[in-house]
Amino acid sequence: MKTTVTIEILEAGQPHPFADTRYRARIKVERSNFRGKIIPKSLTEDQVKQLTRMFVRNFKDKPEWHERRLQSIRMIETGLWEVLLISPYTG
């Protein structure tokens, strides 16, 4: 069996001057069985957070006001999640 993690960066940067920096990504995890059929892999929210920290941007669970934070995390379908991280503009 093989497990594949796909990270698609949808947004990275400031949408306009003096704005917070946004990082939005889709995380997809699939595995193939012995017959080669690809199956979406179920993940917990904590597993998605760990993948986000490793492959998108690191963040703290309880950030200070000036640190990057996880704004949203949602499951789109089995094996496919979307995350949004925000880094505040500190000028």
LOFI-194932 format. One record per residue: x, y, z of N, C-alpha, C in turn. Coordinates in steps of 0.2 Angstrom, whole numbers, padded with zeros to 4 digits, always signed. Layout:
LOFI-194932
XYZXYZXYZ/...
//
This chain:
LOFI-194932
+0004-0006+0000+0000+0000+0000+0004+0006+0000/+0002+0011-0003+0006+0018-0004+0001+0023-0002/+0003+0028+0002-0001+0034+0004+0002+0040+0001/-0002+0044-0002+0000+0050-0006-0003+0056-0002/+0001+0061-0001-0001+0067+0002+0000+0073-0003/-0005+0076-0005-0005+0082-0010-0007+0088-0007/-0003+0093-0007-0004+0100-0004-0005+0105-0010/-0010+0108-0011-0012+0113-0016-0012+0120-0012/-0007+0124-0014-0007+0131-0011-0012+0135-0015/-0018+0137-0012-0023+0141-0016-0021+0149-0015/-0018+0151-0010-0017+0158-0008-0011+0158-0004/-0006+0163-0005+0000+0164-0001+0002+0171-0002/+0001+0175+0003+0003+0182+0003-0002+0187+0005/+0000+0194+0004-0005+0199+0006-0010+0201+0000/-0016+0201+0001-0021+0203-0004-0020+0210-0006/-0018+0214-0002-0016+0221-0004-0012+0224+0002/-0009+0230+0000-0004+0233+0005-0007+0234+0012/-0003+0233+0017-0005+0234+0024-0010+0228+0027/-0011+0223+0023-0016+0218+0025-0012+0212+0028/-0016+0208+0032-0013+0202+0035-0011+0197+0029/-0006+0193+0031-0004+0188+0026-0008+0182+0027/-0010+0179+0021-0015+0174+0021-0012+0168+0018/-0012+0162+0020-0010+0156+0017-0016+0151+0017/-0019+0149+0012-0024+0145+0011-0022+0139+0007/-0024+0133+0009-0021+0127+0006-0026+0121+0006/-0026+0117+0001-0030+0111+0002-0025+0105+0003/-0027+0101+0007-0023+0095+0009-0027+0089+0007/-0024+0084+0003-0028+0078+0001-0023+0072+0002/-0026+0067+0005-0023+0061+0007-0026+0055+0004/-0023+0051+0000-0025+0045-0003-0021+0039-0002/-0023+0034-0002-0019+0028-0002-0022+0023-0007/-0017+0019-0009-0019+0014-0014-0019+0007-0011/-0024+0003-0013-0024-0004-0010-0019-0009-0015/-0019-0015-0013-0015-0020-0017-0017-0021-0024/-0023-0019-0026-0025-0019-0032-0024-0013-0036/-0022-0008-0033-0020-0002-0036-0026+0003-0036/-0031+0002-0033-0037+0006-0032-0035+0012-0027/-0036+0018-0029-0035+0024-0025-0041+0025-0021/-0040+0026-0014-0045+0027-0009-0043+0033-0005/-0048+0038-0004-0047+0043+0000-0046+0041+0008/-0041+0044+0011-0039+0042+0018-0043+0047+0023/-0046+0044+0028-0050+0048+0033-0044+0051+0037/-0045+0057+0039-0040+0060+0044-0044+0064+0049/-0041+0064+0055-0043+0068+0061-0041+0075+0060/-0044+0080+0063-0042+0087+0063-0035+0088+0065/-0033+0084+0071-0026+0085+0073-0021+0082+0068/-0023+0077+0064-0018+0075+0059-0018+0080+0053/-0023+0083+0052-0023+0089+0047-0019+0095+0049/-0019+0096+0056-0015+0102+0059-0008+0100+0058/-0006+0094+0059+0001+0092+0059+0004+0092+0052/+0000+0090+0047+0002+0091+0040+0002+0098+0038/-0002+0102+0041-0002+0110+0039+0005+0112+0042/+0006+0111+0048+0013+0113+0051+0019+0111+0047/+0019+0105+0044+0024+0102+0041+0025+0105+0034/+0019+0105+0030+0019+0107+0023+0017+0114+0021/+0013+0117+0025+0011+0124+0023+0014+0129+0027/+0013+0130+0033+0016+0135+0037+0015+0132+0045/+0020+0134+0049+0020+0132+0056+0016+0137+0059/+0012+0135+0065+0008+0139+0069+0008+0136+0076/+0006+0141+0080+0005+0138+0087-0003+0137+0089/-0004+0133+0093-0011+0132+0095-0014+0138+0099/-0010+0141+0103-0012+0147+0106-0007+0153+0105/-0008+0156+0099-0003+0161+0097-0005+0168+0101/+0001+0172+0101+0000+0179+0104-0003+0183+0098/-0005+0189+0099-0009+0193+0094-0005+0194+0088/+0002+0194+0088+0006+0195+0082+0009+0189+0079/+0007+0183+0081+0009+0177+0078+0004+0174+0073/+0007+0170+0069+0002+0166+0064-0003+0162+0068/-0009+0161+0065-0014+0157+0068-0018+0153+0063/-0021+0148+0065-0025+0144+0061-0032+0147+0061/-0034+0150+0056-0040+0154+0056-0046+0149+0055/-0045+0144+0050-0051+0140+0049-0048+0133+0046/-0052+0128+0048-0050+0121+0045-0056+0118+0044/-0057+0115+0038-0064+0112+0036-0063+0106+0032/-0067+0101+0033-0066+0095+0028-0071+0096+0023/-0069+0095+0017-0073+0096+0011-0076+0090+0009/-0072+0084+0009-0075+0078+0008-0070+0073+0011/-0071+0067+0012-0066+0062+0015-0060+0062+0011/-0054+0064+0015-0048+0064+0013-0046+0071+0010/-0050+0076+0010-0049+0082+0007-0051+0088+0012/-0046+0092+0014-0047+0097+0019-0044+0104+0016/-0047+0109+0019-0045+0116+0017-0043+0119+0023/-0037+0123+0023-0035+0126+0029-0033+0134+0027/-0034+0138+0032-0033+0145+0031-0029+0147+0037/-0023+0150+0036-0018+0153+0041-0018+0160+0040/-0017+0164+0045-0017+0171+0045-0011+0174+0049/-0007+0178+0046-0001+0181+0049-0003+0188+0050/-0004+0191+0056-0006+0198+0056-0001+0203+0053/-0003+0208+0050+0001+0214+0048+0004+0218+0054/+0010+0218+0055+0013+0222+0061+0016+0228+0059/+0016+0230+0052+0019+0236+0050+0026+0238+0052/
//
